[in-house]
Amino acid sequence: MPDETITEAEAAQARQFHQGMQTTTPRVFVTPVLIGINLAIFVAMAIKGVSIMDPAIDSLIRWGADFGPLTTHGQWWRLITSAFVHIGIIHILMNMYILLMIGMFVERLFGNLGFTVLYLLAGIGGNLVSVAWQPFTVAAGASGAIFGVYGALLGFLLMQRHAVPDRSVAALSKSAAIFLGYNLVYGATKSHVDMAAHLGGFAAGFLVGCALAQPFTASRTSRMMRSLMVSVAGLAIAAGCATRIPVADDMQSEMTRLSAVETSSLKLFNDSLEKVQNGQMDAATFDDVVQKQLLPPWNNAEAALRKLRVSTEQQELVGRLVQYMSLRAEAWSLTAQGVRQNDAGLIRQANRKEDEASSVLKPQSK
């Protein structure tokens, strides 16, 4: 008899649970829409010539992938768009399959609006952690948001423990543990897996899930207001976190700017020196041109170069560029002084500095 009573109680709780989900979310449509958007973007990328097996880094960035030097320089929209860009057909098929399996169930727990808020905030949270942890890695994919969906599920089970049948809790917890355990172990052994986004998305999803979790008896208005409040609070927290992420610099862009400064500086120096040699400019004026027109922007560019936050691989190049610019500045200054003072010794020192500057940028043998 006791076993029969327990079985009847469990059956009643299960019926109440499923009825509650049906009442809360009569139709599940957000998950299919999200999958459709992801697939549509992938197809559009393929039509535009992006490889469906091994897309190029530049292509991923053009389509909205997360990349610290761009994201932290104001392109914060990449925190959202990167969650809808995938690195090949296998990547997107795996993510969309998992989203289909878990998304429709969790959408019924939180409602259509709540699930939308949860998914987007988890994606943003995962990408924030990713860009803070590894800013020079190009990251893309829905994995962070999907991890967030699992995090929200656990948050709901924690906050609304008695609303879910015991057997369902056990099954869901086991499924989540297997998913998380497998992905954490797999990610730890694969360098290309963005573990930062996974863990960040999971943490964000868990917090959002705890905040959104309500009894099935809560009114639709209450759920909507809770979802809107959580979305505003979540975006405010994300914005605050974004402002504290150190800016990452794009070495390629900096090299382009430096090249422009060097071109204009060399032209000014050579043209002015030629005028001195042709008698069109006196030595004092040449010294003033070097000291007041040429060196200030050059030194400013060198100071900016010293402050760059670049990848470990690029730091050695930055160091050599800084040394090159410093030697160049010394050479120009010595030349100007030598011309003004008609001092051949200063001119020879300037020539040595020029040779040193040139040698700094020569390829290094290993």
N, C-alpha and C positions, 0 to 999 in steps of 0.2 A: 504493500500500500504506500509506504513513504516514497518509494521510487516512482510509482505512478503519479503521485501528487507533484513531485518535482518535475516530472516530464510534462505534465499538464501546465504547470506554471511556466516552464521554459517555452512551451508552445505558445502560450498566451502572450508572453513577453516578446517572442519573435514576431507574432502577428501584429502586435502593437507597434513594434519597431518598424516593420515594413509599411504599415499603414501611415505611420508618422512621416516616413520619408516620402511616400506618395503624396501626402497632403502638403508637405513643405515644398516639394518640387514635383509638380504634376508632369512636367515635360523637361527632359534633359536635352539641351541644345547647345550649350556653351562649349562642351567638350568637342562635339563634332565640328563646330565652327572653328575652334582653335586648330584642330587637325586640318581642316580645309584650308585655312590661311597658311599654315606651314607648307602644305603640299603645293598650294598655288604659287607661293614664292619660290619653292624649289623648281617647279616647272618653268616659271618665268626666267629663272637663272639659266636653266638648261637651254631655253629658246634663245637666250642672248649669248649663248656660246660658252657658258661656264661648264667645265667638266663635271659629269655626274658621279664620277668615281674618285677623282683627285683634284678638286678645285684649287686654283692658284690662290696664294695669299692675297694678292692685290684684288682679285675678284671678290673674295670674301669681304674685304674691307670696303670695297665699293658698294656692296649690297647691305652693309650695316653691321658687320662683325665688330666685336669689342676690341679696341686696341688702345692701350693706355695713352700714348702720345697724342692721339686724336680725342679720345674720350675726356681726358683731364684738361684739355685745352678748349673745352666748351661744347664738345659734341656729346653731351650727356644722353641724348636720345638713343645712343648706341646701347645703353643699358637695357633698353626695351627691344630694339630691332634685332640685336644679336640673338635673342631668344627665339627668333623665327627664321634664322639663317642656319643651314646645316652643311656639314663638311662631307658631302657625298651621299649616295643613295642608301648605303647600309646604315649610316648614321641616322638619317631621317626615318627610315622604316623601323628601326629598333625603338627610337624615341616615340614615334607615333603609336606603335603597338602597345607600349607600356602606358602611354597616356590614355589610350582607349580603354585598357583594362582597369586602371585605377581611377581615371578621371570621372567617368560616369557615376560611379558609386559615391565618390567624395562630393561631386556636384549635388547629389541628392541630400547629403548631410548638411551642406551649407547654403543651398539655394543657388539659383543662377547668378545673381548679382554677387553674392558672397564668394562663389567659386571664381568668378572673374577677377575680383579684387585679390583674392588669395593667389591666383596663378600669376598675375602681373607683379604683385609685390614680391613674391618668391623669386621670380625671374630677375627683378631689379636687385634684390638683396644678394642673390648668388653672383650676379655680374659685378656688383660693387666689391664684394670680397675678392673676386677674381682679379679685378683691375688694381686693387690695393696690394694683393699678394704677389702677383706676377704681371706687372703693368706692360711688359714688352712682349707678352704672348698674345697672338691673335686668337680670340676665343669666340665660339659660336655654338648654338644649339639650345634645345629646350630642356636639357638635362637638369639645369639648376632649378627651373620651374617645376619639373616633375618630381625632383627630390623634395621640393617645397610642398607638393601635394601629399606626399607620404608624411612629411613633418606635420602638416595640418591634420591628417588623419589621426596621428598619435596625440596631437593636441586635443582633438575632439574626444578621443577615448579617455583622456585624462580629465577633461572638464565635464563631460556628460557620461560618466562611467555607467550610471544606472539606466541610461536610456538604451544601451546596447546589450543584447543578450550575451550571456557569458560565453556561449559557444562561438558567437560571432567575434567577440573580443579576442578570444584565443586564436581563432583562424586569421583574423586581420593582423594581429600582433605578430603571428608567425610569418605571414606573408611579407609584412613590412621588414621584419628582421632578416629574412632571407634576401630580399631585394637589397637592403642596405648593406648587409654583410658581404654579399657577392660583389657589389659595386665598389665597396671600400677596398676589399682585397684586390680586386682586378685593377682598380685605379692606382693603388699603391705600387703595382708592378709595371705600369705602363706610363711612360713619361708624357705621352700625348693626351692623356685624360686630365681634364680640368677639375681636379679634386677640390680646389678652392671654391669654384662655383657650385659644386655639388653640396659641400658642407655649408656654404653660405646660404644656398637656397633652402636646404633642409631646416636650418636654424630660423630663417625668416618665415618659412611656412609654418613651423611649429608655433612661433609666437603669434602669427596672424590667426592660425587655427584656434589657439587658446582664446584669443580676443573675440573671434567670431562665433564660437560655439554657443549655441542656445538650445533650450529644450524644443522639441517639435511642437509644443503647444504655443510657442511664441507667435505673435501675430505677424502678418506679412509686413506691416508698417514698421514694427519693431526690428525685424530682420533687415529691412532696407536702411533704416536709420543707423543700425549698428554697422552695416557694411560701409555706408558713406563715411561714418566717423572713423572707422579703421583705415579706410583708404586715405583720408586726409592726414591722419596721424602717421600712417606708414610712409606716405610721400614726404612729409615734413622731416621724419627721422632719416629717410634716405638722403634728402637734400643736405641735412646737417652732416651726415657721414661723408657725403661727397666732398664737402668743403674741407674736410680734414685729410683727404687723400693727397699725398704729395704729387705735384704735377710731374708727369713723365714727359720727356722731350724726344722728339723724332729727329734722329741724327741726320737723316736724308734732307729734311727741310732746313735744318741748321746749316748743313753743308752748302745748300743752295744760297742761303742768305750770306754766308761767309764768302762764298765765291764772288757774289756781287760786290761786297765790300772790298775784297782784294782787287778785283778788276778796276774799280773806280780809283782805289788808292794808288795802284801801280801806274795808272794813266796820269794821275795828277803829279806823282813824283817824277816820272820820266819826262812828261811835257815841260814841267818846271825846270828840271835839270838841263834839258835841251835849250830852253830859253836863256839860261845862265851861260851856257857854252856859246850861244850865238850872240850874246851881248844884249838880249832883249829883256833880261831881268837881272837886277843886281843881287849880290850875295845876301844882303840883309833881308831883301824881300823874299828870296828863296827860303831863308831860315824861318821867316814868319809863316810862309805857306806850309812848311813841314810841321812846325810846332803848333799852329793854330787851326789849320784846315785839314791836314792829313792825319796827324796822330790822334786827335780826340775821338773821331768815329772808329778808328782802328783799335784804340785802347778800349773803347766801350764794347766793341765786338769781342775782344779778348776776355773782358770781364764777364760778359754774358756766356761765353764758351766755358769759363771756369765753373759756372753755376749750373750747367746742364745736369739733369738727372737721366743718365742713359744706362743701357744694359752693361753688364760686366764685360762682355766682349768688346764693347765700344769705348770703354773707359781708357784703354791704352792709346787708342787713336786720338781721343780728346786730349790726353796728356801731351802727345807729340804735337798736336795742332797749337796748343797753348804755348809750348816751347818755341815753335816756329814763329808765332805771332810776336812773342816777346823779343826774339832775336831780330826779326824784321824791323820792329820799332826802334831797337837800339841802333841798327845799321842806318836807318833813315835819319835818326837824330844825330848820329856821329857825322854822317855825310854833310848835313846842313851846317853843323858847327865847323867842320873842316873847311867847307867852302867859304863860310863867313870869315873864318880866321886865317884862311889861306894856309892851312896846316896839313901837310902831306901825311903826317903821322896819324892824324885822326881819320883821314881818308882810307889809309891802309887798315886801320882797326875796323872801319865800316865794311870794307871788302871782306875781311875775315868773318865778321858777323853774318854777312850775306851768304858766305860759303857754308857756315855752320847751319844757318836756317835751311838752306837747300838740302843739306845732308840729313837733317832731322826727318824729312818726309820721304826719303828714299826707302824702298822696300827693305824690311829687315830679314836677314837670313836666319834660318833655324837649323 
